[in-house]
């Protein structure tokens, strides 16, 4: 069971590293998505930093719960943004 949890944590960390990295390197799709939000590109950088930091902390055994909580908060914000600003 412990091995399965580590595999899931590593995969989640890789996904958040990829997503956060795309925001930090200014991928065109990320620039457009955050322009649609209307909060400014500073919010893209903040989100990218939070995602990358959360992914790194997720892989730290002592702090992994905090990393999961941080990433959960980021994802709640993403869902709210998707449902209220980016659709329709």
Order of alpha helices (4+ residues) and beta strands (2+ residues): alpha-alpha-alpha-alpha
